Amino acid sequence: MKGWRTFCIRRSNGAKTALLLLLAVLAAAALSLCLGAESIPPGEAAAALFSGGESAAARIMRYVRLPRACAGLLAGAALACAGVIVQLVLANPLAAPSTIGVNAGAGLAAAVCCAIFPWAVGLVPIAALLGAFGGAAAVLAIAERTGASRITLVLAGVAISGIFSAGVDAVVTFVPEALNGYSDFRIGGLSGVAMDELALPGALILVGILAALSLHNELDVLALGTEQAQSLGLPAKRLRLLALALAAVLAGAAVSFAGLLGFVGLVVPHIMRRFVGEESGPLLLCSALGGAAMLCLCDLLARLVFAPYELPVGILLSLLGGPFFIWLLLRQRRGRHG
């Protein structure tokens, strides 16, 4: 009876948290549309979006703020969900797309695609997806072959990220026009995103999130460990590869238009666990909503803090996420020696 009561309480908390986060997402999107170098009142912003006119406000909304808000919501949701999946698959709370080479692999593949096929913009999200999966698969291979500790696994991820980042630098050195605005891509940012660039990545992100939510029961079993999962009849190795493929779809799609944004996939899942616990379903849903709201608000702050100058949102995320990562490392160390 006590266990059932605890289960019901957690489900209730998950539903309430998801509802609050949904309201936060809507508020973040509204603020992102209305605020900027030139503030637009909510009524005027709504009229500019739906009127179809060619006023200055309408052009700002349609070609600048709406694509940027959509990009922030999509990338934040994708990276946060990818972080949850990677942490479950590797059984490592320090893992995230930005710390184990997933983002860097996507960035390298996107850079190579732009250098070889500069005319095929539609191939960039697919290339980024494949590169992200390559980075995730490399880390998983290291984990399975060496039985590495959590810290060692993160260090391996850092090494892989360094190799991939050097590859991106090499591509840009030999083909300078491969990545226009390379510094923005390397840091991560949402300026200059157009709605037509979001069509394919957005579809991949939505499908990836829905697929991850549909596998929440299997992910819960996988989190018990490989041997336990196999004893319950779950094909653990195939499920790991499938889960990593989903994480690669999400991270690769986000990188294709937002660049190498860091720490969203690390910070958001840990915050959400405080509210909804470890169950995969509520954690994935709340992380998607929390990541969307967080990235959209961080991008808004990056636009407003030094206005009229704009700070790339990747810098702000690093300033927030770096100390959080250090705190996690210290917490893991205390946990081992406590």
C-alpha positions in Angstrom: 0.0 0.0 0.0 2.8 2.4 0.8 4.5 1.6 -2.5 1.3 2.3 -4.4 0.8 5.6 -2.5 4.4 6.6 -3.4 3.8 5.7 -7.0 0.6 7.7 -7.2 2.2 10.7 -5.6 5.1 10.6 -8.1 2.7 10.4 -11.0 0.7 13.3 -9.6 3.9 15.4 -9.1 4.9 14.5 -12.7 1.6 15.7 -14.1 1.7 18.9 -12.2 5.4 19.6 -13.1 4.6 18.9 -16.8 1.7 21.3 -16.7 3.8 24.0 -15.0 6.6 23.5 -17.5 4.1 23.7 -20.4 3.0 27.1 -19.1 6.7 28.1 -18.8 7.3 27.1 -22.4 4.4 29.2 -23.6 5.6 32.2 -21.5 9.1 31.8 -22.8 7.9 31.7 -26.4 5.7 34.8 -25.9 8.6 36.7 -24.2 11.0 35.7 -27.0 8.5 37.0 -29.6 7.7 40.3 -27.9 11.1 41.4 -26.4 14.3 42.3 -28.2 16.2 45.3 -29.5 12.7 46.7 -30.3 9.9 45.6 -28.0 6.6 44.8 -29.6 3.4 44.7 -27.4 1.7 41.3 -27.3 -1.4 42.5 -29.2 0.7 44.0 -32.0 2.9 40.9 -32.1 -0.1 38.6 -32.5 -1.5 40.9 -35.3 1.9 41.0 -37.0 2.1 37.1 -37.0 -1.4 36.5 -38.4 -2.1 39.5 -40.5 0.2 38.6 -43.3 1.1 42.2 -43.8 4.5 43.7 -44.7 4.9 46.2 -41.9 8.2 46.4 -40.0 6.8 44.6 -37.0 5.4 41.8 -39.3 8.8 41.3 -41.0 10.6 41.2 -37.6 8.1 38.6 -36.3 8.1 36.3 -39.3 11.7 36.4 -40.4 13.6 36.9 -37.1 11.7 36.3 -33.9 9.4 33.4 -34.8 12.2 31.3 -36.4 14.4 32.0 -33.4 11.8 31.1 -30.8 11.0 27.9 -32.7 14.7 27.0 -33.0 15.2 27.6 -29.2 12.2 25.4 -28.3 13.1 22.6 -30.7 16.9 22.6 -29.8 16.3 22.8 -26.1 13.7 19.9 -26.1 16.0 17.8 -28.3 19.2 18.2 -26.3 17.5 17.7 -23.0 15.8 14.5 -24.1 19.1 13.3 -25.7 20.8 13.9 -22.3 18.2 11.7 -20.5 18.7 8.9 -23.0 22.5 9.0 -22.9 22.5 9.0 -19.1 20.2 6.0 -19.0 22.1 4.0 -21.7 25.5 4.7 -20.1 24.3 4.6 -16.5 26.3 7.7 -16.0 24.8 11.0 -14.6 27.8 12.9 -15.9 27.0 11.9 -19.5 25.4 14.4 -21.9 25.5 15.0 -25.7 28.1 17.8 -25.2 30.4 15.8 -22.9 30.7 12.4 -24.6 31.3 13.5 -28.2 27.7 13.3 -29.6 27.5 17.0 -30.4 31.0 17.2 -31.7 30.5 14.2 -34.0 27.4 15.9 -35.4 29.3 19.1 -35.9 32.1 17.3 -37.8 29.7 15.5 -40.0 27.8 18.7 -40.7 31.1 20.5 -41.6 32.2 17.7 -43.9 28.8 17.7 -45.6 28.9 21.5 -46.1 32.4 21.2 -47.6 31.7 18.4 -50.0 28.1 19.2 -50.9 27.7 22.9 -50.4 24.6 22.9 -52.6 22.7 20.2 -50.6 21.5 22.1 -47.5 18.9 19.4 -46.9 21.6 16.8 -46.3 23.1 18.6 -43.3 20.6 17.3 -40.7 21.1 13.8 -42.0 24.9 14.1 -41.9 24.7 15.6 -38.4 22.5 12.7 -37.3 25.1 10.1 -38.6 28.0 12.0 -36.9 26.1 12.1 -33.6 25.5 8.4 -33.7 29.2 7.8 -34.5 30.2 9.8 -31.4 27.7 8.0 -29.2 28.7 4.5 -30.6 32.4 5.2 -30.0 31.7 6.0 -26.3 29.5 3.0 -25.9 32.2 0.8 -27.4 34.7 2.1 -24.9 32.3 1.5 -22.1 31.6 -2.1 -23.2 35.2 -3.0 -23.9 36.9 -1.5 -20.9 34.2 -1.4 -18.2 35.4 2.1 -17.5 34.4 4.0 -14.5 32.1 7.0 -14.8 34.9 9.6 -14.6 37.0 7.6 -17.1 34.1 7.4 -19.5 33.6 11.2 -19.3 37.3 11.7 -20.0 37.1 9.4 -23.0 34.1 11.5 -24.2 36.2 14.6 -23.8 39.0 13.1 -25.8 36.6 12.0 -28.6 35.1 15.5 -28.6 38.6 17.0 -29.0 39.3 14.8 -31.9 36.1 15.7 -33.7 36.6 19.4 -32.9 40.0 19.2 -34.5 38.4 17.6 -37.5 36.0 20.6 -37.8 38.9 23.0 -37.5 40.7 21.1 -40.3 37.7 21.3 -42.6 37.3 25.0 -42.0 41.0 25.5 -42.6 41.0 23.7 -46.0 37.5 24.9 -47.1 36.9 28.2 -45.3 33.5 28.8 -46.9 32.2 25.4 -45.6 30.8 27.0 -42.5 29.8 30.6 -42.8 29.7 32.1 -39.4 32.0 29.3 -38.0 32.5 31.0 -34.7 28.8 31.1 -34.1 28.5 27.4 -35.1 31.4 26.4 -32.7 29.9 28.4 -29.8 26.3 27.6 -30.5 23.6 30.2 -31.3 20.2 30.8 -32.8 20.8 34.0 -34.7 20.1 33.9 -38.4 17.9 30.7 -38.3 15.2 30.7 -41.0 11.9 28.8 -40.8 12.7 26.7 -43.9 15.9 25.4 -42.2 13.8 24.0 -39.3 11.4 21.9 -41.4 13.4 18.6 -41.5 15.3 19.0 -38.2 12.0 19.9 -36.5 10.3 16.8 -37.9 13.2 14.6 -36.8 13.1 16.1 -33.3 9.3 15.6 -32.8 9.5 12.0 -34.1 12.5 11.3 -31.9 10.9 12.6 -28.7 7.7 10.6 -29.4 9.7 7.5 -30.1 11.6 7.9 -26.9 8.4 8.4 -24.9 7.0 5.3 -26.4 10.0 3.3 -25.2 9.9 4.6 -21.6 9.1 1.2 -20.1 12.0 -0.5 -21.9 14.3 2.4 -20.9 13.3 1.9 -17.2 14.2 -1.8 -17.5 17.5 -1.0 -19.2 18.4 1.4 -16.4 18.4 -1.7 -14.1 21.6 -2.9 -15.8 22.3 -5.2 -18.8 22.2 -8.5 -17.0 18.9 -7.6 -15.2 17.4 -6.5 -18.4 18.4 -9.6 -20.3 17.1 -11.8 -17.4 13.7 -10.1 -17.9 13.7 -10.9 -21.6 14.8 -7.5 -23.0 17.3 -7.5 -25.8 19.6 -5.1 -24.0 22.3 -4.6 -26.7 19.8 -3.9 -29.4 17.8 -1.6 -27.2 21.0 0.3 -26.3 21.8 0.9 -30.0 18.2 2.0 -30.6 18.3 4.4 -27.7 21.6 5.8 -28.9 20.2 6.2 -32.4 17.3 8.2 -30.9 19.8 10.4 -28.9 21.8 10.8 -32.1 18.6 11.9 -34.1 17.8 14.5 -31.4 21.3 15.9 -30.9 22.2 15.8 -34.6 19.0 17.6 -35.6 19.6 20.3 -33.0 23.3 20.8 -33.9 22.4 21.1 -37.6 20.8 24.5 -37.0 21.8 25.6 -33.5 25.5 24.7 -33.6 27.5 23.1 -30.8 25.4 24.1 -27.8 26.5 22.7 -24.5 25.2 21.7 -21.1 21.5 21.7 -21.9 21.5 17.9 -22.0 23.4 17.8 -18.7 21.7 20.4 -16.6 18.0 19.9 -17.4 17.7 16.2 -16.7 19.3 16.6 -13.3 17.0 19.5 -12.4 13.9 17.5 -13.6 14.9 14.4 -11.5 14.5 16.6 -8.4 10.8 17.0 -9.3 9.7 13.8 -11.0 12.2 11.1 -9.9 13.9 8.5 -12.1 11.0 7.1 -14.0 11.7 7.5 -17.7 8.3 8.6 -19.0 7.8 11.7 -16.8 11.5 12.5 -16.9 11.6 12.5 -20.7 8.5 14.6 -21.0 9.5 17.1 -18.3 13.0 17.3 -19.6 11.7 18.1 -23.1 9.5 20.9 -21.8 12.2 22.2 -19.4 14.9 22.2 -22.0 12.7 24.1 -24.4 11.8 26.7 -21.9 15.4 27.0 -20.6 17.0 27.5 -24.0 14.4 29.9 -25.2 14.8 32.0 -22.0 18.6 31.8 -22.1 18.6 33.0 -25.7 16.3 35.9 -24.7 18.7 36.9 -21.9 21.7 36.7 -24.3 19.9 39.2 -26.6 18.9 41.6 -23.8 21.7 41.7 -21.3 24.2 43.6 -23.5 21.7 45.1 -25.9 22.1 46.4 -28.5 25.0 43.9 -28.7 24.1 40.3 -28.7 25.8 37.5 -26.8 25.8 34.0 -28.4 23.6 31.8 -26.3 26.3 29.1 -26.2 28.5 31.4 -24.1 25.7 32.0 -21.6 25.0 28.2 -21.4 28.7 27.5 -20.8 28.8 30.1 -18.0 25.8 28.4 -16.3 26.7 24.8 -17.2 30.4 24.8 -16.4 30.0 25.4 -12.6 27.1 22.9 -12.6 29.3 20.2 -14.2 32.1 20.9 -11.6 29.5 20.5 -8.8 28.4 17.2 -10.3 32.0 16.0 -10.4 32.6 16.9 -6.7 29.3 15.3 -5.8 30.3 12.1 -7.5 33.6 12.1 -5.7 31.9 12.6 -2.3 29.5 9.8 -3.1 32.4 7.4 -3.7 34.3 8.4 -0.6 31.3 9.0 1.7 
